[in-house]
Amino acid sequence: MTEACIVGWAHTQFGKLEDPDLEALIGRVAGAAIEDAGIKPAEIDGVFVGNFNSGFSKQNFPSSLPMLSVPDLRFKPAARYENACASGSAAIFGARDFIGAGRGRFALVIGVEKMTATPAAEIGDNLLGASYRREEGDIPGGFAGVFARIAERYFQRYGDQSDALATIAAKNHKNGVDNPYAQMRRDLGYEFCRNVSEKNPYVAPPLKRTDCSLVSDGAAALVLADEETARGMGKSVRFRAAAHVNDILPLSQRDPTRFAGGAAAWAQALGDAGLRLEDLSFVETHDCFTIAELLEYEAMGLTPEGQGARAALEGWTAADGKLPVNRSGGLKSKGHPVGATGVSMHVMAAMQLAGQAGDMQLARADVGGVFNMGGAAVANYVSILERRE
């Protein structure tokens, strides 16, 4: 099986955008990613669209929308992928399999979501579609309430970790200042993130507003090519390994303080890559809530279980730390348009590895990891990416 390489990308600003719908957002990145790859639209062999929806759009059949802005995509195979907050990564993995199976040389992947046009009460209910509604559908605070329960259980077991959560939030907001695509480019500082205030109230205790990712609109796109074709391209970022692991949906049937599915995905991906975590230059991880990033430190093996706070408090994951995490600002600062998130994370990693990350660029960026999850560590995707010389 030939491996896939990322050879082009495009990314909108994330935030409350004027684009009225999915069609408009897709139109901003589909042709741009193909142009960035330096190929013609007619050379694309398959189209893969990541979109959660769950009530955000009445257009629940988006797979052929890219053809409206790029007519040469007509008569190409196209499909929509959905796996909650990991819908974008699901689309990428589908495209990777398509390339690996030899069904085409080039695949276009688009992740997209339009969230801000939806009333606030409906947004919360839509996001609960990524939980087990039978048991979790009435939790106060919506999806934030789900992660608040996870934080409560973790605090009960390991002590109050509010200092660490505030450190994670402050780190990601500081990093987001350097990301031109980020929804919130403001360094809020530790004290603001740590303290409850009128501007930083509790959303679902113990989680404050600064512990929660943003409601966003946005789109991101990638072009994948087979490895032989990628050798002649202007830039090439190779999948060294990739793993997808799903866990049980109800939190009641597993330990919510341990992201076991994420740990399994990380172990599989690093094992297949023949690497250890310390071999990575950076990680882009799914900080939908700050408690999620802390638990992901443990899942990836950066710290033992119950000690994730050390990685934040001791600066391990800062931009100048031993393993920078979310140099892009993460979902916390960049925004979280659900279906676009997984594709965006891969774009951010590819930019680092290609040396095209601008003010976000790390001094060392040889191999990077991406962790994108759907629900509360239910659908878990890990990609190990490397710069291809």
N, C-alpha and C positions, 0 to 999 in steps of 0.2 A: 504494500500500500504506500503510495507516494504521500509525502507530507505536504501540507498547505502552508503558504506564506502570505503574509499581509503585504500588499504592494501599493495600496492607496487608501486614502481616507478623507472624510469630511465631517464637520461637526458644527451644529448651530450654537449660538448662545443658548444657555439654559435660563429659564425664568418665566415670568408672565409675559408671553410673547403675543404680538398682534396677529400672527398667523392664525387664521380662523379654524383650521381643522387639520386632520392627519395628512390630507392630500397636499396642502400647502407646505407643511413641514417636510414631508418626503421629497417634495420638489426642490427644496433647498439643498439637499445632500446627495440625491441619487446621481445626477449628472456630475456634480462637483467631485465626488469620489472617483468616478470613472475617469474624469479628466486628470485628477491628481495621479492616478495610476499610469497615465500616459497611453491609454488604449482608446479604441473607438467603442461606442455603446454596443454596436453589433457584435463585438467580440465577447460580450457577457453571455455565458451559457446557462446560468440559472440565477434566480432572484429569491432571496430569503428575508422575510420581514418579521421582526420581533415586535409584538404589540400585546400588552396585557389586556387593555380595555376594561373589562369587568364593569361596564356601564359608563365609562368616560366618553365614549363616542357611539352614536347610533350606526356609524359605518363600521360594522363588525366583520367586514370582509375586505381587508386592505391589501391583499397580496398582489393585486394587479394595479394598484394605484401608481407605482413607479412608472408604468407605461404611459401615463398621462403627461409626465414631464420629460420622459425619455422614450419617444415613440419606437426607437429601434429595439426596445425590449419586448415588443409585441411578439407573441408566439414562442417566447421562452418559457420554460417551466418556472412557476412561482408559487410560493407557499407561505402562509403565516404560521409563526411558531409562538406558542404561549406556554410559559412555565412560571407564572407569577412574576416576581421582581427579577427573575433570571431569564425572562423571555428573550432578551437580546443575546445572551450567551447561548440559549437554545438554538437560535437562528444561526449563530456563528458555528456551532458544533454541527448543525445540519449541513451547512455549506462546506465545512471541513470534510465531512464524510462524503459529500458529493464529489469534491475534488479528489479525495483519496481513492474513491472507487473508479476514477477515470472517466466519469460521466461528462466532464468538461474541463477546460483549462482555466476559465475565469468565473468567479461567482461574486455577485453583488449582495451584500448583507446590509440591511437597514434596521435600526431600532428607533421606535418613535412612540411618543405619547403626548396627548393634549389633555392636561388636567385642570388648568386654572379657570376654564370656562364653566366648570361644574360647581354648583353650590357647595359650601363647606360641609354641610351635613351629609350630602351625598358622597363627597370625597371620602369621608371616614367610612361610610358603609361600603363603598366600592373597594377600598383597600382591605376591608375585612374579608373580601373574597379570597385573599391569600392565607386565610386562617381556617381552622376547622369550625365552621359556623355552628354545628350542633352543640359544641361545648364552649366556644370562644366568641360567638357572634354577639353576645350581650355584654361583653366586658366594657366597663366605662372607659372612655378615652379612645375607643376604636383600636386601630393597630398599635398606636402608642401604648394603649393599655395592656396589650399582649406583651410588649417588651418591658413595660413597667413591672408586670408580674414576674418576668424572668429576672429583672434587676432585684426585686424584693427577695426572691428566693436566693439569689447569689449573695446579697448582703447578709441575709440570715445565716448563710453557711460560712462566709468568709469575712464578714465585717463590712461596714459602710465604706463603699468605694467611690463616694462622690468626688473626692479630690482627683482621683484618676480619671473619672468621666469628664470633669471640667478640663483637665489637662488635654485629653483627647480632642474635645471640642475646640479649645483654644489653638491647638496645633493645626487642626484642619482648617480653621478660619484663617490663620496666619498663612498657610500654604495657598489657600484660595486666592489671596491677593495677587499672586503671580500667574493665575490662570485666566486668560482672556475670555474663556467660555463660561466661567463660573457665574452662578446666579448672585451670590453674595461675596463681593470682593472687599471684605472688611475685616481687619484684625481686631477681634472683639476683646482679646486679652483674657487671662485666666480669671481675674477677679470678677469680671462680668459674667463669665460662664459658670463660675462657682456659686454665685449668690442669687437667691430668689429676689426678683424685683418686679416693678410694674412692667418693664420691658422684657423681663425674663421670668415669666410666671411658671408655676408647675403646669404641665400639660396632663400628665398622669404620674403622680408621685411614685418613685423618687425622680422621675424624668422631668426636666425643665425644657423650655422651648429650645435652648441651646443644645439639648441632648437629642433633638429630633431633626431628621433631614427635611428638606424643603419640598413643598408642592410645586411642581415645575412642568413647563412645556419644553419640548426639545426633540431633536433627532440627531443621530450620528450614523455614519455609514463606513463600511470597509469594502475593499476589493481583495479577494483571495485568489491566488494562482497556485498551480502545482509547482513543485520545487524546481523542476527543470526549466519551466517557463520563467520563473522568478529570477533565474540566474542572469537573464538579459535585461532585467528591469532596473529602473533608476534607484529604487530602494527595496529592501526585502527584510521582513521580520518573520522568522520561522517559528512555528509551533514545535517546540522540542518535546512537549508532552501535553496531554489534556485528559482530564478525568471528570466524569459526571456521576454523582451519587445522590440518590433520593432516600430520604428518611421517612419515618411514620409522620403523618400529618398532625394528629392530636398531641398537644404538649403533655396531656395527662398520661400518655403511654411511653414517655421517655423522660430523661433527666433534663429539664429545661436549662440548667446551669452549665450544660456541656453540649457543645455543638458537635455531636458524634458524627453526623453525616459530613460536616465540613472537615473534620479530622481525617475521616476515611478518604475523602477526595484529595486532600493534601498529601496524605501518605502514598496514595496510588500515583499521583502525578509526579511527585518527587522521585519515587522509586522508578517509574518508567523513564524519567529523564536522567537517572543515574546521578542525582544531585542531593545535597543536603540543603536545609533552609539557609544556612550561612553562606552558601554559594550564590544566593540571589543578591542582586544589587539593590532591589527595591520591591515593594508589593503595593498593588492597588487592591484594596479590600472593601467589602460592602458595609459601610458604616451608616446603615439606615437609621440607627440609633447608636449613641456612644457605647452603650452596654454591649451592642453587637460587635463593635470593633475590639473591645476588651476581650470578649469571649473568643474572637477569631485569633487573637494573639496566642491563646492557649491551643486552639484547634490546629493552627499551623505548626505548633511546636516551638514557638519562640520562648514560652515559659511553661512550667508545669501547671496543671490545673489549680485554680485558686490563686495564682500569682501573676495574673495578667496585668495588674496595676503596676508592677515593677517596670514593665516595658515602657509604660507611659511616663511614670513619675521620674524614672532615671534617664529619660531622654533617648532611649534606644530607637524609637520610631520617628524621631524628629528628622527634619531634612538633612541634618548633619550627624544623625545617629548611625548606629551600626547596621540597622535595617530600616531605611526610610519607608514609612507607610503612608499612602495617600498624599504624595507630593502634589497631586492635582487639587487638593482640598477635599477630595472624597465627595460622597453624596451630601455630607453635612454642609459644605460650602458650595460645591459645584451645582447641587440640585439633584433631584431624583425623579425625572420623568420615567416612570417605571419601565416601560418597554424599551426605552433608549439606553438605560443604565449599563447593561452588560456590554453593549457595543461601544459606548463612551469609554468604559474602563479599558477596553482593549485598544481604543484609539490613543488614550493617554499613555498606555504602556508602550505602544508602537512608536509614538513620538519620542519618548525617552530613549528607546533603543536605537532609533534612527538619528539621534542627536538633533532633533528638530523641536524640542520642547520649550525653546525660548527661555523666559525667565524661570521656568520650572525645572530647567535642565539640571540633572545631577552630574557631579564630576565623574562618577562611575555608574555606567548603565550598560552592562553587558548581557545580563540575564535578569528577567523580571517575572514576577508571579502576579496573577490576577485571580481573585476570589469573588465570585458573584453568586448570591443565593436568592432563592425564591421562598417567600414565607419566612418562618422562624427557623432557618437552617434546614428546610425541607428539601428543596432542589438545590444542590450544591455543585458548582462548576469551578474547576481550577484549571488555568492555562499556564504553562511555563513557556515563555517566549524568549527568543534570543536574536540578537542582531546577526544577520547573515552577511558575511564578508563577501 
